[in-house]
Amino acid sequence: MSGAHWALIGLLAMAAVAIRVAGLIAGGRLRASRHAWVLDDLPGLIVVSLVASSLVGQPPVTWIAAGAALGIAILTNHVIVTMVAGVAAYAGLGWLGM
């Protein structure tokens, strides 16, 4: 590898470290601010955004299975039971030919 390759690798490594340090500094400041309550709801918001973006453009059978999983999640508040119910609903609807 040439010197330019090593320079690029070094630059990218420094950028990666800088991003992590900036995240630590920003996270520390956010925890100490009046907006710290946002961090409590952040994991749930991330999951909801991932699920919502993955459902866009999916067929109705996927939406029905997601609705069944949501209902189970509300009733049980148990992640594993919710996942099993969602997969079972999707498989069952597929077996019924939907």
C-alpha positions in Angstrom: 0.0 0.0 0.0 1.1 3.5 -0.7 1.5 6.4 1.6 -1.8 7.9 0.4 -3.6 4.7 1.5 -2.1 4.9 5.0 -2.9 8.6 5.2 -6.5 7.8 4.3 -6.7 5.0 6.9 -5.2 7.3 9.5 -7.6 10.1 8.7 -10.6 7.8 8.8 -9.4 6.4 12.2 -9.1 9.9 13.6 -12.6 10.8 12.3 -14.1 7.7 13.9 -12.5 8.5 17.2 -13.6 12.1 17.0 -17.2 11.1 16.3 -17.2 8.8 19.4 -15.7 11.5 21.6 -18.2 14.1 20.3 -21.0 11.6 21.2 -19.7 11.1 24.7 -19.4 14.9 25.3 -22.9 15.6 23.8 -24.4 12.7 25.8 -22.8 13.9 29.0 -24.1 17.4 28.4 -27.6 16.1 27.5 -27.8 14.0 30.7 -27.0 17.1 32.8 -29.5 19.3 31.0 -33.2 19.7 31.4 -33.8 17.6 28.3 -32.5 14.4 29.9 -36.1 13.0 29.9 -35.7 12.4 26.2 -33.1 9.7 26.8 -35.7 7.6 28.8 -38.0 7.2 25.8 -35.3 7.0 23.1 -35.0 3.1 22.9 -38.7 2.7 22.3 -38.8 5.5 19.8 -35.9 3.9 17.8 -37.7 0.5 17.8 -41.0 2.2 16.6 -39.2 4.1 13.8 -37.5 0.9 12.6 -40.7 -1.1 12.6 -42.7 1.7 10.9 -40.1 2.2 8.2 -39.9 -1.6 7.6 -43.7 -1.8 7.2 -43.9 0.8 4.4 -44.8 -0.9 1.1 -45.5 -4.3 2.7 -48.5 -6.4 1.8 -51.6 -6.5 4.0 -50.6 -9.8 5.5 -47.5 -8.2 7.1 -49.6 -5.4 8.5 -52.1 -7.8 10.0 -49.3 -9.9 11.6 -47.7 -6.6 12.9 -51.1 -5.6 14.4 -51.4 -9.0 16.1 -47.9 -8.6 17.5 -48.8 -5.1 18.7 -51.9 -6.5 20.5 -49.8 -9.2 22.2 -47.2 -6.7 23.2 -49.8 -4.5 24.8 -51.3 -7.5 26.7 -48.2 -9.3 27.8 -45.4 -6.6 27.8 -43.0 -9.5 26.9 -40.6 -9.3 24.0 -40.2 -13.0 23.3 -43.9 -13.7 23.4 -44.5 -10.8 21.1 -42.0 -12.0 18.6 -43.3 -15.5 18.6 -46.9 -14.3 18.2 -45.9 -12.0 15.3 -44.1 -14.8 13.5 -46.9 -17.3 14.2 -49.5 -14.8 12.9 -47.5 -14.2 9.7 -47.0 -18.0 9.2 -50.6 -18.8 10.0 -51.8 -16.1 7.5 -49.4 -17.5 4.9 -50.7 -21.0 5.5 -54.2 -19.8 5.0 -53.2 -18.4 1.7 -53.5 -14.7 2.5 
